[in-house]
Amino acid sequence: MVADQLSVAEVVEHLTTKEGNQFLADAQYAAADAGRRREIRRGVAQKVTALLVDGADGDLVDGAVAAEHLCNTMWHLAGLAAQEDELARTETEAPGAGAY
């Protein structure tokens, strides 16, 4: 688990703003359980929806581009989370593995 767990809103903010800390958000997402990851994805989805509907500063093209960037970020995080889950599963199944 990450030392200082941020709120879901804080993680979403880091993921969705230029001022955000992407590495911190990545670590928070990777360390989260399935329910917390779902909450984070829901928060990002709300931001994506707002960008697609309202645009970025009223510009729909910029909003669509920003929404695409967020979707790409979430795709990356889904892969990262899958790797973390697999590693955790392997570590739990591995004790005694390879012993003769």
VEXDREN-2710 file (C-alpha; in Angstrom, 1 decimal):
% VEXDREN-2710
k/r/px/py/pz
1/MET/0.0/0.0/0.0
2/VAL/1.2/3.5/-0.7
3/ALA/2.4/5.3/2.4
4/ASP/-0.1/8.2/2.4
5/GLN/-3.4/7.2/0.7
6/LEU/-5.0/10.1/-1.1
7/SER/-8.8/10.5/-1.4
8/VAL/-10.3/9.3/-4.6
9/ALA/-11.0/12.9/-5.5
10/GLU/-7.3/13.8/-5.0
11/VAL/-6.2/10.9/-7.2
12/VAL/-8.7/11.9/-9.9
13/GLU/-7.4/15.5/-9.7
14/HIS/-3.8/14.3/-10.1
15/LEU/-4.8/12.2/-13.1
16/THR/-6.9/14.9/-14.8
17/THR/-5.0/18.2/-14.4
18/LYS/-1.8/19.5/-15.9
19/GLU/-0.7/20.4/-12.4
20/GLY/-1.2/16.9/-11.1
21/ASN/1.5/14.4/-10.2
22/GLN/1.1/11.5/-12.6
23/PHE/3.6/9.3/-10.8
24/LEU/1.8/9.7/-7.5
25/ALA/-1.6/9.0/-9.2
26/ASP/-0.1/5.9/-10.9
27/ALA/1.2/4.6/-7.5
28/GLN/-2.2/5.2/-5.8
29/TYR/-4.1/3.4/-8.6
30/ALA/-1.8/0.4/-8.7
31/ALA/-1.9/0.0/-4.9
32/ALA/-5.7/0.3/-4.8
33/ASP/-8.1/-2.6/-4.4
34/ALA/-10.7/-3.3/-7.1
35/GLY/-13.4/-1.2/-5.4
36/ARG/-11.1/1.9/-5.0
37/ARG/-9.9/1.5/-8.6
38/ARG/-13.6/1.5/-9.8
39/GLU/-14.2/4.7/-7.8
40/ILE/-11.2/6.3/-9.4
41/ARG/-12.3/5.2/-12.9
42/ARG/-15.8/6.6/-12.2
43/GLY/-14.3/10.0/-11.2
44/VAL/-12.1/10.1/-14.4
45/ALA/-15.1/9.1/-16.5
46/GLN/-17.1/12.0/-15.1
47/LYS/-14.2/14.3/-16.1
48/VAL/-14.1/12.8/-19.6
49/THR/-17.8/13.2/-20.0
50/ALA/-17.6/16.8/-19.0
51/LEU/-14.8/17.4/-21.5
52/LEU/-16.8/15.8/-24.3
53/VAL/-20.0/17.6/-23.5
54/ASP/-18.7/21.0/-22.4
55/GLY/-15.3/21.1/-24.0
56/ALA/-12.1/22.5/-22.5
57/ASP/-12.7/26.2/-21.7
58/GLY/-15.7/26.0/-24.1
59/ASP/-13.7/24.5/-27.0
60/LEU/-15.1/21.1/-28.0
61/VAL/-12.1/20.1/-30.0
62/ASP/-9.7/20.8/-27.1
63/GLY/-12.1/18.9/-24.9
64/ALA/-12.2/15.9/-27.1
65/VAL/-8.4/15.9/-27.3
66/ALA/-8.1/16.2/-23.5
67/ALA/-10.7/13.4/-23.1
68/GLU/-8.6/11.2/-25.3
69/HIS/-5.5/11.8/-23.3
70/LEU/-7.4/10.8/-20.1
71/CYS/-8.6/7.6/-21.8
72/ASN/-5.1/6.8/-22.8
73/THR/-3.9/7.4/-19.2
74/MET/-6.6/5.0/-17.9
75/TRP/-5.7/2.4/-20.5
76/HIS/-2.1/2.6/-19.2
77/LEU/-3.2/2.4/-15.6
78/ALA/-5.4/-0.7/-16.4
79/GLY/-2.3/-2.5/-17.7
80/LEU/-0.3/-1.4/-14.7
81/ALA/-2.9/-2.6/-12.3
82/ALA/-3.2/-5.9/-14.1
83/GLN/0.6/-6.4/-13.7
84/GLU/0.4/-5.5/-10.0
85/ASP/-2.5/-8.0/-9.5
86/GLU/-0.6/-10.7/-11.4
87/LEU/2.5/-10.0/-9.3
88/ALA/0.5/-10.2/-6.1
89/ARG/-1.1/-13.4/-7.2
90/THR/2.2/-14.9/-8.1
91/GLU/3.7/-13.9/-4.7
92/THR/0.8/-15.6/-2.9
93/GLU/1.0/-18.8/-4.9
94/ALA/4.8/-18.9/-5.0
95/PRO/5.8/-20.0/-1.5
96/GLY/7.3/-23.4/-1.8
97/ALA/7.3/-23.3/-5.6
98/GLY/10.4/-24.7/-7.1
99/ALA/11.2/-26.6/-3.9
100/TYR/12.5/-30.1/-4.5
END
